[in-house]
């Protein structure tokens, strides 16, 4: 079933509507017609099963058939991702949104290979957010996770300073049992931050700074995972443990 996001003002009792670029997508790409059903979401509210009642030039009018609880995890998860090559970051954004992440912060660490010019950062962020929105629709998320413009380690750490659980997988860590215990004892009321290094990994000084800000160093096993694999592996484990019935 096709899925769209609307604002609170676009729902009034049994009536709702979709406007903007989604109208063209519904009419000319999906070729939907009156009588067909779709799903809409309002951030922090409910999901709604709707039927198309009328299609106008700039608006699709809907009838609300059913309201449903949203499909989100009970806590927010923020992924701090050392910037990899462009296509890898786009894949990370897509898959981490599917796995339930709430926000993605691309971080400029010392070993980041890709250098994004200051003047191009806003346009890059716009593309990343479009990818996040598409992934949110496909996976029936009830929110569209935000992707920030690239920032320094210090600025990223400041954003998550009050989070209750902060984890950094690191190849020099040991003790998989420690990782298991942390994951098994996660509190569903505490926000979670995950910090993943870029393709070249973290420098020791960066790991120390991240540890000093309250991050717990963990291992994901004996094998060395690529940057595009490590975050998704950890997010998958967290999602399974936090998912409500």
N, C-alpha and C positions, 0 to 999 in steps of 0.2 A: 504494500500500500504506500502511495506517495505521501510525503511528509513535508510540512511547511511550518515556519515560525511566524507568529504574529504578536502584536502588542496587546496589552490588556484592553485598550480602547476599541480594538477590532472585534470584541465579543460582547454581545448584549443579550443575555438570556439564551433563547434558542436561535438567535441570529448571529452570524459572524461574517466576516469578509476578508479576502486577501487582496492586497494591492501591490503596486510597484513592479519590479522586474519579474516577480514570480508569476504575474498574470500572463506575460508573454510565454514563459516556460510552460505553464499549464495548457495554454491554448495552442501554441505553435510547435512546441517540442513534444510534450506528452500527449497532445491532441485529446485532452479530456473533454467530456461532454456533460451536460446537465444530467443529474441522476447518479453520477458516479460518486464514490466515496473516497475521502482522503482524511489524513490525520493532521491536526494543527496543535502546536504547543505554545504556551505562554510561560515565560521564565518565572519560576517561583510559584506557579499556580497549578494548573492541571493540563492534561492532554485531552483533546476533544476529537471524537470521531464525528465527521461531518459529511453531509451530502451536498453536492453542487446544485443550487437552485436556479441560478441565472449567471450568465457570463456577459459582462459589459465590456466596453472598450478598455477601461482602466481598473476594473474591479471584478472579482469573482465572488458572488454572493453565496453564502452557505447556510444550511440548517444544521444545528447541533443535534446529533442523535444520541450521544453518550459522552459523559465525562469520565476520565480514568486517572488514577494516581500516576504520577510521573515515574520514569524509569531510572532515576539517578541513584548513585551510590550514596550512603548516609553521610559521607564526609567529602570535603574538597581535596583533590589531589593536584598539586602543582609540579610539573616537570621542568626542571632547570636543565637545559640541554646545551652542552658545548657544541658550537656550530659546526656541523659537518658539511660536506659538499651539498649543493643545492638540491639535487634529486633525492638524496638520502634524508634531508630534513623534511622535505615534503612527504615522503613515505612515513617518517616518524610521526609527523603531525596527524596524518590520516589514521594510522593504526592506533596511536595513543588516544585519540578521540573515541574510536570504537571501543577501547578498553576502559573508558570512563574518566579520563583525566579532565580536570576543570580548567586548567590554564597551562600554557606552554610558554616558557621564557627562554629564547635563544641567548646563550651567554658567550661573550668573547673571552676565552681563556688564552693563555700564552701559546699553546700549541695548535690553536685553530689555524687551519690552512687557508680557508676562504676568508677574504677580506671584503666586506661590504661597504662601499662608499657611503658616507654620511647622507648624501643627497638621494641615495637609492633605498635607504632603509624603510621609509614610509611606504613606498610602492611594493617592496618585498613583503612587508607586514600585511599589506592589503591582499596580496596573493595568498599568503599563508592563512589568513583568516577566511578567505573564500574556500580554501581546501578544508579547513576545520568545519565550516558551515555545511559543505557538501557531505563530509563524513558524518556529521551529526544527523543530517536528514536520512542518510542511508541506514544508519544504525539505530534509528528511532530514539535518539537522545532527546531529552526534554529541554536542554539548554544548548547554546552554541559556545563551546569553550573559546576563550580568548587567547590569541597568540600575540605576544608583545613584540615591539621592535627590539633588535639586539641591544644588550646592555652589558656592563662590566660585572665581574664577580661580586664586587662590593654592593652594587645596586641590587643585584638579584638576591643576595643574602639578606639585605634590609627588608625586602618584600616578604620573606618567609620567616622573619626573626621570631615571630610569636607562634609558629606552628608547633603542634604537640609532638609530631613524629617527623624526624628528618634523617634521611638515609643517603649514603653515598657508596655505591658499589665500587670496589677498588681492587685491582688485580693483585696487589701485594697484601691484601687482607687474608686471614685464614679463619677456619672454624665455621663450617656450614651449620653446625648445631646452633651457634649464636644467631645466625640469620633466621633459622627456623623458629627459634624462641621469640624473636622480635616480631616476626610476621604472625605467629600464632596468638600473640598477646596484644595485638593492635586494638586500641580503643576506638570504637565507632563514633566517638564524639570529638576526636581530635583531628585537625587538618594535617595532611601529609605532604611533605616535600621530598622529591627525589632529585639528586644531582648526578648527571651523567656526563662523563668527559667526552671530548671530541675524538677524532680519529687517532690523533697522536697521544691521547691520554692526558692526565693531569701531571703537572710538575709537583714535586714533593712539597714545595712551599705553598702551592695552592691547596693541596690536601690538608695541610696543617691549618691554613686559614679557615677552610670549610669546617674542619673538626672543631676549631675554637668557637665557631658560631653555633655549635650545638648539634652538628650532624654526627650520626653514628656510622662508622665505617663497617661495611659488611662485605661478605663474599657471595658470589652467585655460583660458586663451584670451581672445580679445578681447571676448567677450560677458559680460555681468553675469549670473551665475547666482543664482537664489533660494536661500535657506538650505536648503530641502528638496531642491534639485537638486545643489548643490555637493559635499556629502559623498558622495552616491551616485555622482556622476560619478567622483570620485577613487577611491572604493572599488572601482568596476568595473574601473578601470585596474589597480589593485594586484592584485585577485583574478586577472585574466587572467595577469599576470606571475608570480605566485607559485604558481599551481595546479600541483600535481604531476601527472605522467602517471598 
